[in-house]
Amino acid sequence: MLKENRFDFILTELKKKKQLTYEWIASQLDVSEDTIRRDIETLYKNGLLSKVRGGAMLRARNPLTFQDRSHYLKKEKEVIGLKAQQFIKPGLTIFMDGGTTNMAIATLLPSDLTARIITNNQALVPVLSGFRNIELIVLGGRYDHTGATTYGASTCRQASEFVADLYFMGTCAVDPVIGVTGDGQQDVDLKRIMISASNSVLALANHERLLRREPFKVCDLDVLDTIITDLQSEHKDLDGFRKTDIQII
């Protein structure tokens, strides 16, 4: 079978089943698993799917607007938001980047919390402006309407001027082998700055973000101190992370 025909088969079946294993694809096409691995790698590099352990899955497409995303997996994000509260103490300086999971954390903060929060997430401003004891520092830069965030060289430069106790990092993909990856270079650049300027890095990853890979590398897994997820602690999707020194919440 021609390579192009294999590509068509893989992408068509992914639309039906959402996730496929190397073994299953190889058996259907009567080719070796090594051939399928190479096919998956090519399709991944072209942004047509995401790699997972043992196979591939349909690349998740976030709802187009920030408002839509705020309602997507809302209960799961609230679970992560509740779990994150145990790390928030009075007097801390905290980085919070883009994404709706950080919104869930912010809405659950104690009303009398004293803290400094530094963010490029413009959607956090109306939420945190109601907390009188929170010093809110909003990073400037170019505005991204889709993500409701600022980005660019000036955003990174401003972030580098601070030292944070905690960094609540929104994630696109977290894999036990590859580490944390993202789908855009500009977002990744800011994440790296915030990581380097933080004493503790906590990755926020709902179940759809785990065992996934995106094209842009953020950091190796050992850079993280904690992964906060909506999954129960015994869930099988967390097995690959248990061999590390990372705290899994």
C-alpha positions as CSV (number, residue, x, y, z in Angstrom):
1,M,0.0,0.0,0.0
2,L,1.2,3.5,-0.9
3,K,2.3,5.8,2.0
4,E,-0.4,8.3,1.0
5,N,-3.1,5.6,1.2
6,R,-1.9,4.6,4.7
7,F,-2.0,8.3,5.8
8,D,-5.6,8.5,4.5
9,F,-6.6,5.3,6.3
10,I,-5.0,6.5,9.6
11,L,-6.7,9.9,9.5
12,T,-10.1,8.5,8.5
13,E,-10.1,5.9,11.3
14,L,-8.9,8.5,13.9
15,K,-12.0,10.6,13.1
16,K,-14.1,7.5,13.8
17,K,-12.3,6.1,16.9
18,K,-10.4,9.1,18.3
19,Q,-7.4,6.9,19.2
20,L,-5.6,4.1,17.5
21,T,-2.7,1.8,18.5
22,Y,0.3,0.9,16.3
23,E,-0.6,-2.7,16.6
24,W,-4.2,-2.3,15.3
25,I,-3.2,-0.1,12.4
26,A,-0.5,-2.5,11.4
27,S,-2.9,-5.4,11.5
28,Q,-5.4,-3.6,9.4
29,L,-2.9,-2.5,6.7
30,D,-0.8,-5.7,6.9
31,V,2.4,-3.8,7.4
32,S,5.0,-3.7,10.2
33,E,4.5,-1.6,13.4
34,D,7.8,0.2,12.5
35,T,6.2,1.4,9.3
36,I,3.2,2.7,11.2
37,R,5.4,4.4,13.7
38,R,7.1,6.3,10.9
39,D,3.8,7.2,9.4
40,I,2.5,8.5,12.7
41,E,5.7,10.5,13.1
42,T,5.2,12.2,9.7
43,L,1.6,13.0,10.4
44,Y,2.4,14.3,13.8
45,K,5.1,16.6,12.4
46,N,2.6,18.0,10.0
47,G,0.2,18.8,12.9
48,L,-2.5,16.3,11.8
49,L,-2.6,14.1,14.9
50,S,-1.1,13.8,18.4
51,K,1.1,11.0,19.5
52,V,0.4,8.9,22.6
53,R,2.1,5.9,24.1
54,G,1.6,3.0,21.7
55,G,-0.2,4.9,19.0
56,A,-1.9,8.1,18.1
57,M,-5.0,10.1,18.9
58,L,-7.1,12.7,17.1
59,R,-5.7,16.1,17.9
60,A,-8.0,18.0,20.2
61,R,-9.4,21.2,18.9
62,N,-10.3,23.7,21.5
63,P,-13.5,25.7,21.1
64,L,-12.7,28.8,19.1
65,T,-13.4,31.4,21.8
66,F,-12.2,31.8,25.3
67,Q,-15.8,32.1,26.4
68,D,-16.6,28.7,24.8
69,R,-13.6,27.1,26.4
70,S,-14.6,28.3,29.9
71,H,-17.6,26.0,29.7
72,Y,-15.6,23.1,28.2
73,L,-14.8,20.4,30.9
74,K,-16.0,22.9,33.5
75,K,-16.4,20.3,36.3
76,E,-13.0,18.9,35.6
77,K,-11.4,22.3,35.8
78,E,-13.2,23.0,39.1
79,V,-11.7,19.8,40.5
80,I,-8.3,21.1,39.6
81,G,-9.1,24.5,41.0
82,L,-10.1,23.0,44.3
83,K,-7.0,20.8,44.5
84,A,-4.8,23.8,43.8
85,Q,-6.1,25.8,46.8
86,Q,-3.9,23.8,49.2
87,F,-0.8,25.3,47.7
88,I,-1.9,28.9,48.0
89,K,-0.7,30.6,51.2
90,P,-0.9,34.3,52.3
91,G,1.9,36.5,51.2
92,L,3.0,34.4,48.1
93,T,3.9,35.8,44.7
94,I,2.2,33.7,42.1
95,F,2.5,33.4,38.3
96,M,-0.7,32.4,36.5
97,D,-0.6,32.2,32.7
98,G,-3.4,31.8,30.1
99,G,-6.2,29.3,30.0
100,T,-9.5,28.7,31.7
101,T,-8.1,26.3,34.4
102,N,-6.4,29.2,36.0
103,M,-9.7,31.0,35.9
104,A,-11.2,28.1,38.0
105,I,-8.4,28.5,40.5
106,A,-9.0,32.3,40.8
107,T,-12.7,32.0,41.4
108,L,-12.1,29.7,44.4
109,L,-9.5,31.8,46.1
110,P,-10.3,32.9,49.7
111,S,-11.9,36.3,49.7
112,D,-9.3,37.7,52.3
113,L,-6.2,36.2,50.6
114,T,-3.2,38.5,50.6
115,A,-1.0,37.7,47.6
116,R,0.7,39.1,44.5
117,I,-0.5,37.6,41.3
118,I,1.3,38.2,38.0
119,T,-0.4,37.2,34.8
120,N,-0.8,37.7,31.1
121,N,-4.3,36.2,31.3
122,Q,-6.5,39.2,30.7
123,A,-9.7,37.2,31.6
124,L,-8.4,37.0,35.2
125,V,-8.5,40.8,35.6
126,P,-12.3,41.2,36.3
127,V,-12.2,38.1,38.6
128,L,-9.2,39.2,40.7
129,S,-10.1,42.9,40.8
130,G,-12.7,42.0,43.4
131,F,-10.0,40.8,45.8
132,R,-8.9,43.9,47.8
133,N,-5.8,42.2,49.3
134,I,-4.4,40.8,46.0
135,E,-1.8,42.9,44.2
136,L,-2.6,42.2,40.6
137,I,0.2,42.7,38.1
138,V,-1.0,42.4,34.5
139,L,1.7,41.8,31.9
140,G,1.4,43.9,28.7
141,G,2.2,43.0,25.1
142,R,0.3,42.1,22.0
143,Y,-3.3,40.9,22.7
144,D,-4.5,37.5,21.5
145,H,-8.2,37.5,21.1
146,T,-8.6,33.8,20.9
147,G,-6.7,33.1,24.2
148,A,-7.5,36.4,25.9
149,T,-3.8,36.7,26.7
150,T,-0.9,39.0,26.0
151,Y,2.2,37.7,24.4
152,G,5.5,38.7,22.8
153,A,8.9,40.0,23.7
154,S,7.7,42.7,26.0
155,T,5.5,40.3,27.9
156,C,8.4,37.9,28.4
157,R,10.7,40.8,29.5
158,Q,8.2,42.0,32.1
159,A,7.7,38.5,33.5
160,S,11.5,38.1,33.8
161,E,11.6,41.0,36.3
162,F,9.9,39.0,39.0
163,V,10.6,36.0,41.2
164,A,7.6,33.9,42.0
165,D,6.9,31.4,44.8
166,L,4.5,29.4,42.6
167,Y,3.7,29.1,39.0
168,F,0.4,27.6,38.0
169,M,1.1,26.6,34.5
170,G,-1.7,25.9,32.1
171,T,-0.8,23.0,29.7
172,C,-1.6,21.8,26.2
173,A,0.1,18.4,26.6
174,V,2.0,16.5,29.3
175,D,3.8,13.2,28.5
176,P,5.9,11.2,30.9
177,V,8.7,10.8,28.3
178,I,8.6,14.0,26.3
179,G,7.6,16.3,29.1
180,V,5.4,19.4,28.6
181,T,4.8,20.6,25.1
182,G,2.7,23.4,23.6
183,D,1.0,24.3,20.3
184,G,2.5,27.7,19.8
185,Q,6.0,29.2,20.1
186,Q,4.9,32.5,21.7
187,D,3.0,30.8,24.5
188,V,6.0,28.4,25.1
189,D,8.4,31.4,25.3
190,L,6.5,32.9,28.2
191,K,6.1,29.6,30.0
192,R,9.9,29.1,29.9
193,I,10.4,32.6,31.4
194,M,7.9,31.9,34.2
195,I,9.5,28.5,34.9
196,S,12.9,30.0,35.2
197,A,11.6,32.7,37.6
198,S,9.6,30.4,39.9
199,N,10.6,28.5,43.0
200,S,7.9,25.9,42.3
201,V,6.1,24.9,39.1
202,L,2.7,23.3,39.2
203,A,1.3,22.0,35.9
204,L,-2.5,22.1,35.5
205,A,-3.5,19.1,33.3
206,N,-7.0,17.8,32.9
207,H,-7.3,14.2,31.6
208,E,-7.3,15.4,27.9
209,R,-3.9,17.0,28.3
210,L,-2.2,13.9,29.7
211,L,-0.3,11.4,27.5
212,R,-0.3,13.9,24.6
213,R,2.4,15.6,22.6
214,E,2.4,18.9,20.8
215,P,5.1,20.4,18.4
216,F,6.8,22.9,20.7
217,K,8.8,21.8,23.8
218,V,8.2,23.7,27.0
219,C,10.2,21.7,29.5
220,D,11.3,18.2,30.6
221,L,9.1,16.5,33.1
222,D,11.7,16.8,35.9
223,V,11.3,20.6,35.8
224,L,7.8,20.2,37.3
225,D,7.3,20.0,41.1
226,T,3.6,19.0,40.9
227,I,1.0,17.9,38.4
228,I,-2.6,18.8,39.3
229,T,-5.2,16.8,37.4
230,D,-8.9,16.0,37.7
231,L,-8.2,12.2,37.7
232,Q,-8.3,10.0,40.8
233,S,-4.9,9.2,42.1
234,E,-5.1,5.5,41.1
235,H,-6.1,6.2,37.5
236,K,-4.1,4.2,34.9
237,D,-3.3,7.3,32.9
238,L,-1.1,8.5,35.7
239,D,1.0,5.3,35.8
240,G,3.7,6.7,33.6
241,F,4.2,9.6,36.0
242,R,4.6,7.6,39.1
243,K,8.2,6.7,38.5
244,T,9.2,10.3,38.8
245,D,9.8,12.5,41.9
246,I,6.9,14.7,40.8
247,Q,4.0,15.1,43.2
248,I,0.7,14.1,41.6
249,I,-2.4,15.6,43.0
